[in-house]
Amino acid sequence: VEGIVAGMKSHPSRLNVSQQGALALGDLAWSNSGVQQRIGQGGGIQVTIAAMNRFVENAGCQQKCALALGNFACQEDNQVKIAQLDGITPIIAALEKHSNHQLCLQYCCWALKNLSLNEANKKRIAGGRGPRLIVEALRNYPVHAGIVEEACGCIRKLVWGNAENQNRIAQEGGIEAIITGMTAHVHKASVQQQCGLALGDLAWSNETNQARIGRAGGIPPIIAGIHAHPTHSGTQGGLALGNLASLCVANRKIIASAGGVPAILKSMKTNLQYPGVQEYGCWALRHLALDAECKVIILREGGAGIIRQGMQEYPNRAGVQDQGNAALKNLLS
C-alpha cells in the first residue's frame, strides 16, 4: 500500500501511474477491512481524490478512481475521511461529465452507494444534483446490468428512512427508471434483488409512491422476479409487495390479479430454510389479507398452514413470529 501511494505522490502528472495506482489500491481494498483502514491511514484516499481532480477529462481514470473510493468507503472511517477531503464532489462531477461512459457511471454509483451509508454523506449527496444524475444514468442505460444494479443500490441507501429523499427520487422519475431496468434483467438475480429493494424502500410508509409504483406497472416485475429467483428474490419480493400493499388499497388488487399471492406462498413453501423469506412473506400476506379477494386466494392456496409452518421453523425469530401472527390475525378474522 505504502509503495503505491508513494509512487502516485511522486508522479502526480502521469496519467498511467494514477490510473494503475488507483486500480491497485482498489483491488487491495476489495472485501478487506484491514487494508481499507490501512489505505485510509496511509494517504491512499488523498492521492486517489487528487488523481480524480487532476484528470477530470479522462473517463477511464475517473472510473478507476471511483471504483477505488467505493471500495475504500466500505470502511466507516473512510466514509468520513473521503467526505472531509471533498471526495464526493469529483464523483458527482464525473457522473455528469462522463454520462456516456457506462463503467464510469456504474462505479460512481458504487462509490456514492457506499458513501451514503454515512448519514451526513447521504444528506450531502441527496441535497445536490446527485439524485438527478443517478436516475439519469439508470434511465439512459436500462440494459446495462451493472448500472442498474449499482444505481438502484444507491437509491436504496438514499431513500431508506428518509421521506424527503423518497419524494425527490420519485420526482426525478426514479420509479419508472427502476421498473424499466428491472424488466430488462429478469434473469439476473442480483439486479432483481436491488431493483425490488429499491422499489420497496421507495414505497415504505409512502402511499403516494406506492400508488405511483402500482400505476407504473412495478408490481408484475417484482412477481416475475420471485418466480425467476425464489431464493434471492423471495425475501425482497415479499418485502416490496408488503410495502406496496401496506397503505395502497388498489395495489392489493393489482397484486391479486397479477398472481402475487401464489408466488409469495410458493416462495415461502420451497424456501423454508431462509427465515427472511418467511418473515417478509408474512409481512406481505399480513397486508394482502386485508383485501377480501386476496384473503380468499390465500386460504384457497393453503396460506394459513404455510404461515404456521414458517413460525414453527423459527420459534425464536421475532420477525417471523410477529409478522406471522399479524398475518394469521388478518387472515382468520
C-alpha positions as CSV (number, residue, x, y, z in Angstrom):
1,V,0.0,0.0,0.0
2,E,2.7,2.5,1.1
3,G,4.7,1.9,-2.1
4,I,1.7,2.5,-4.4
5,V,0.8,5.7,-2.5
6,A,4.4,6.9,-2.7
7,G,4.5,6.2,-6.4
8,M,1.3,8.2,-7.0
9,K,2.6,11.1,-4.9
10,S,5.9,11.1,-6.8
11,H,4.3,11.1,-10.3
12,P,1.1,13.1,-9.9
13,S,1.1,14.3,-13.6
14,R,1.5,10.8,-15.0
15,L,-2.0,9.6,-16.1
16,N,-1.0,5.9,-16.3
17,V,0.6,6.0,-12.8
18,S,-2.6,7.5,-11.4
19,Q,-4.9,5.0,-13.1
20,Q,-2.9,1.9,-12.3
21,G,-2.2,3.1,-8.7
22,A,-5.9,3.7,-8.1
23,L,-6.8,0.4,-9.6
24,A,-4.2,-1.4,-7.5
25,L,-5.4,0.3,-4.3
26,G,-9.0,-0.5,-5.1
27,D,-8.2,-4.2,-5.7
28,L,-6.2,-4.4,-2.5
29,A,-9.1,-2.8,-0.6
30,W,-11.8,-5.1,-2.0
31,S,-13.5,-7.0,0.8
32,N,-10.6,-6.4,3.1
33,S,-11.4,-4.1,6.0
34,G,-7.8,-4.2,7.3
35,V,-6.4,-3.0,4.0
36,Q,-9.2,-0.4,3.7
37,Q,-8.2,1.0,7.1
38,R,-4.5,1.0,6.2
39,I,-5.2,2.8,2.9
40,G,-7.2,5.4,4.8
41,Q,-4.5,6.0,7.3
42,G,-1.7,5.8,4.7
43,G,-2.7,8.6,2.4
44,G,-4.4,6.4,-0.2
45,I,-7.6,8.4,-0.2
46,Q,-5.8,11.7,-0.8
47,V,-3.9,10.5,-3.8
48,T,-6.9,8.9,-5.4
49,I,-9.0,12.1,-5.0
50,A,-6.1,14.1,-6.3
51,A,-6.0,11.9,-9.4
52,M,-9.7,12.4,-10.0
53,N,-9.3,16.2,-9.7
54,R,-6.2,16.3,-12.0
55,F,-7.5,14.0,-14.8
56,V,-11.1,15.3,-15.0
57,E,-11.3,14.8,-18.7
58,N,-10.2,11.1,-18.7
59,A,-13.2,8.8,-18.2
60,G,-11.0,5.8,-17.6
61,C,-9.2,7.5,-14.8
62,Q,-12.5,8.7,-13.3
63,Q,-13.9,5.2,-13.5
64,K,-10.9,3.6,-11.7
65,C,-10.7,6.2,-9.0
66,A,-14.5,6.0,-8.3
67,L,-14.2,2.2,-8.1
68,A,-11.3,2.6,-5.6
69,L,-13.1,5.2,-3.5
70,G,-16.2,2.9,-3.4
71,N,-14.0,0.1,-2.1
72,F,-12.4,2.3,0.5
73,A,-15.8,3.5,1.6
74,C,-16.8,0.1,2.7
75,Q,-15.0,1.1,5.9
76,E,-16.8,3.6,8.2
77,D,-13.8,5.8,9.0
78,N,-13.0,6.1,5.3
79,Q,-16.6,7.3,4.6
80,V,-16.0,10.2,6.8
81,K,-12.5,10.9,5.5
82,I,-13.5,10.9,1.9
83,A,-16.2,13.5,2.6
84,Q,-13.8,15.6,4.7
85,L,-11.3,15.6,1.7
86,D,-14.2,16.7,-0.6
87,G,-14.1,13.4,-2.4
88,I,-17.9,13.4,-3.1
89,T,-17.6,16.4,-5.3
90,P,-15.5,14.8,-8.1
91,I,-17.6,11.6,-8.1
92,I,-20.8,13.6,-8.7
93,A,-18.9,15.7,-11.3
94,A,-17.8,12.5,-13.1
95,L,-21.4,11.3,-13.2
96,E,-22.3,14.4,-15.1
97,K,-19.3,14.9,-17.3
98,H,-18.9,11.3,-18.4
99,S,-22.6,10.4,-18.8
100,N,-21.8,8.4,-22.0
101,H,-19.2,6.2,-20.3
102,Q,-21.0,3.2,-18.8
103,L,-18.4,1.9,-16.5
104,C,-17.7,5.3,-15.1
105,L,-21.4,5.7,-14.3
106,Q,-21.5,2.2,-12.7
107,Y,-18.6,2.8,-10.4
108,C,-19.6,6.4,-9.5
109,C,-22.9,4.9,-8.3
110,W,-21.0,2.2,-6.4
111,A,-19.0,4.9,-4.6
112,L,-22.0,7.0,-3.8
113,K,-23.9,4.0,-2.5
114,N,-21.2,3.1,0.0
115,L,-20.6,6.7,1.0
116,S,-24.3,7.1,1.6
117,L,-24.1,4.6,4.5
118,N,-22.9,7.7,6.5
119,E,-25.9,9.9,7.3
120,A,-24.0,13.2,6.8
121,N,-22.8,12.0,3.4
122,K,-26.3,10.9,2.5
123,K,-27.6,14.4,3.2
124,R,-24.9,15.9,1.1
125,I,-25.4,13.6,-1.9
126,A,-29.1,14.0,-1.8
127,G,-29.1,17.7,-1.3
128,G,-27.4,18.5,-4.7
129,R,-27.7,17.1,-8.2
130,G,-26.8,13.6,-7.2
131,P,-30.3,12.1,-7.3
132,R,-31.0,13.6,-10.7
133,L,-27.7,12.2,-12.1
134,I,-28.2,8.8,-10.6
135,V,-31.7,8.5,-12.1
136,E,-30.4,9.8,-15.4
137,A,-27.8,7.0,-15.5
138,L,-30.4,4.4,-14.8
139,R,-32.8,5.8,-17.3
140,N,-30.3,6.1,-20.1
141,Y,-28.8,2.6,-19.7
142,P,-31.5,0.2,-18.6
143,V,-29.8,-2.7,-20.5
144,H,-26.5,-2.2,-18.6
145,A,-26.9,-4.6,-15.7
146,G,-24.0,-3.0,-13.7
147,I,-25.5,0.5,-13.9
148,V,-29.0,-0.7,-13.0
149,E,-27.7,-2.7,-10.0
150,E,-25.5,0.0,-8.6
151,A,-27.9,2.9,-9.3
152,C,-30.7,1.0,-7.5
153,G,-28.4,0.2,-4.7
154,C,-27.5,3.9,-4.4
155,I,-31.2,4.9,-4.5
156,R,-31.9,2.4,-1.7
157,K,-29.3,4.0,0.6
158,L,-30.5,7.5,-0.2
159,V,-34.2,6.8,0.4
160,W,-34.1,4.5,3.4
161,G,-35.8,6.2,6.3
162,N,-36.0,9.5,4.5
163,A,-39.3,10.7,3.2
164,E,-37.8,13.8,1.5
165,N,-35.4,11.6,-0.5
166,Q,-38.1,9.2,-1.4
167,N,-40.1,12.0,-2.9
168,R,-37.1,13.5,-4.6
169,I,-36.2,10.3,-6.4
170,A,-39.8,9.8,-7.4
171,Q,-39.9,13.4,-8.8
172,E,-36.8,12.7,-10.8
173,G,-38.5,9.8,-12.5
174,G,-36.7,7.1,-10.5
175,I,-39.6,4.8,-10.1
176,E,-40.2,4.4,-13.8
177,A,-36.5,4.0,-14.4
178,I,-36.1,1.3,-11.9
179,I,-39.1,-0.6,-13.3
180,T,-37.6,-0.4,-16.8
181,G,-34.2,-1.7,-15.6
182,M,-35.8,-4.5,-13.6
183,T,-37.9,-5.6,-16.6
184,A,-34.7,-5.7,-18.8
185,H,-32.9,-8.1,-16.4
186,V,-35.4,-10.7,-15.3
187,H,-32.8,-13.5,-15.3
188,K,-30.1,-11.7,-13.3
189,A,-30.8,-12.3,-9.6
190,S,-28.6,-9.5,-8.2
191,V,-30.3,-6.9,-10.4
192,Q,-33.7,-8.2,-9.4
193,Q,-32.7,-8.0,-5.8
194,Q,-31.5,-4.4,-5.9
195,C,-34.5,-3.2,-8.0
196,G,-37.0,-4.9,-5.8
197,L,-35.5,-3.5,-2.7
198,A,-35.3,0.0,-4.2
199,L,-39.0,-0.1,-5.1
200,G,-39.8,-1.4,-1.6
201,D,-37.8,1.3,0.1
202,L,-39.4,4.0,-2.1
203,A,-42.8,2.6,-1.1
204,W,-42.1,2.3,2.7
205,S,-44.8,4.3,4.5
206,N,-45.3,6.5,1.4
207,E,-48.8,6.0,0.0
208,T,-48.1,8.4,-2.9
209,N,-45.1,6.4,-4.1
210,Q,-46.9,3.1,-3.5
211,A,-49.7,4.2,-5.8
212,R,-47.2,5.5,-8.4
213,I,-45.4,2.2,-8.5
214,G,-48.6,0.4,-9.0
215,R,-49.8,2.7,-11.8
216,A,-46.4,2.5,-13.5
217,G,-46.5,-1.3,-13.7
218,G,-44.0,-2.0,-11.0
219,I,-45.8,-4.9,-9.4
220,P,-45.6,-7.6,-12.2
221,P,-41.8,-7.3,-12.5
222,I,-41.5,-7.9,-8.7
223,I,-43.6,-11.0,-9.0
224,A,-41.7,-12.2,-12.1
225,G,-38.5,-11.8,-10.0
226,I,-39.9,-14.0,-7.3
227,H,-40.8,-16.7,-9.9
228,A,-37.4,-16.5,-11.6
229,H,-35.3,-16.3,-8.4
230,P,-37.4,-17.7,-5.5
231,T,-34.3,-17.9,-3.2
232,H,-32.8,-14.5,-4.0
233,S,-36.0,-12.6,-4.7
234,G,-38.2,-14.2,-2.2
235,T,-37.1,-12.0,0.7
236,Q,-37.0,-8.7,-1.1
237,G,-40.1,-9.6,-3.2
238,G,-42.1,-10.2,-0.1
239,L,-40.8,-7.0,1.5
240,A,-41.5,-4.9,-1.6
241,L,-45.0,-6.4,-2.1
242,G,-45.8,-5.9,1.6
243,N,-44.7,-2.3,1.5
244,L,-46.7,-1.7,-1.7
245,A,-49.8,-3.2,-0.1
246,S,-49.5,-1.6,3.3
247,L,-51.3,1.6,2.6
248,C,-52.5,1.5,-1.1
249,V,-55.7,-0.5,-1.4
250,A,-55.5,-0.5,-5.2
251,N,-52.2,-2.3,-5.1
252,R,-53.6,-5.2,-3.1
253,K,-56.0,-5.8,-6.0
254,I,-53.2,-5.5,-8.6
255,I,-51.1,-8.0,-6.7
256,A,-54.0,-10.4,-6.6
257,S,-54.7,-10.1,-10.3
258,A,-51.0,-10.5,-11.2
259,G,-50.7,-13.8,-9.3
260,G,-48.7,-12.3,-6.4
261,V,-50.3,-14.4,-3.7
262,P,-49.4,-17.8,-5.1
263,A,-45.9,-16.5,-5.9
264,I,-45.3,-15.5,-2.3
265,L,-46.7,-18.7,-0.9
266,K,-44.7,-20.9,-3.2
267,S,-41.5,-19.0,-2.3
268,M,-42.3,-19.5,1.4
269,K,-43.1,-23.2,1.0
270,T,-40.0,-24.0,-1.1
271,N,-37.6,-21.8,0.9
272,L,-38.3,-22.8,4.5
273,Q,-34.6,-22.8,5.2
274,Y,-34.5,-19.0,4.7
275,P,-36.0,-17.1,7.7
276,G,-36.1,-13.8,5.7
277,V,-38.3,-15.4,3.1
278,Q,-40.7,-16.4,5.8
279,E,-40.7,-13.1,7.6
280,Y,-41.2,-10.9,4.6
281,G,-43.7,-13.3,3.0
282,C,-45.8,-13.0,6.2
283,W,-45.3,-9.2,6.0
284,A,-46.8,-9.2,2.5
285,L,-49.6,-11.6,3.4
286,R,-50.4,-9.5,6.5
287,H,-51.4,-6.6,4.3
288,L,-52.9,-8.6,1.5
289,A,-55.2,-10.4,3.8
290,L,-57.0,-7.1,4.4
291,D,-58.4,-7.4,0.9
292,A,-61.3,-9.8,0.5
293,E,-60.2,-11.2,-2.8
294,C,-56.6,-11.7,-1.6
295,K,-57.9,-13.4,1.6
296,V,-59.9,-15.9,-0.5
297,I,-56.8,-16.7,-2.6
298,I,-54.5,-17.1,0.5
299,L,-56.9,-19.5,2.2
300,R,-57.5,-21.4,-1.0
301,E,-53.8,-21.9,-1.6
302,G,-53.2,-23.2,2.0
303,G,-51.6,-20.0,3.2
304,A,-52.5,-20.4,6.8
305,G,-50.7,-23.7,7.0
306,I,-47.6,-22.2,5.2
307,I,-47.5,-19.3,7.6
308,R,-47.7,-21.7,10.6
309,Q,-45.0,-23.9,9.2
310,G,-42.6,-20.9,9.0
311,M,-43.5,-19.9,12.5
312,Q,-42.8,-23.4,13.8
313,E,-39.5,-23.5,12.0
314,Y,-38.3,-20.2,13.6
315,P,-39.8,-20.0,17.1
316,N,-37.0,-17.7,18.3
317,R,-37.0,-15.2,15.4
318,A,-39.1,-12.3,16.5
319,G,-39.8,-11.0,13.0
320,V,-41.2,-14.3,11.8
321,Q,-43.4,-14.6,14.8
322,D,-44.6,-11.1,14.8
323,Q,-45.5,-11.0,11.1
324,G,-46.9,-14.5,11.1
325,N,-49.2,-13.7,14.0
326,A,-50.3,-10.5,12.3
327,A,-50.9,-12.3,9.0
328,L,-53.0,-15.0,10.7
329,K,-55.0,-12.5,12.6
330,N,-56.0,-10.6,9.5
331,L,-56.5,-13.8,7.5
332,L,-58.7,-15.5,10.0
333,S,-60.7,-12.6,11.3
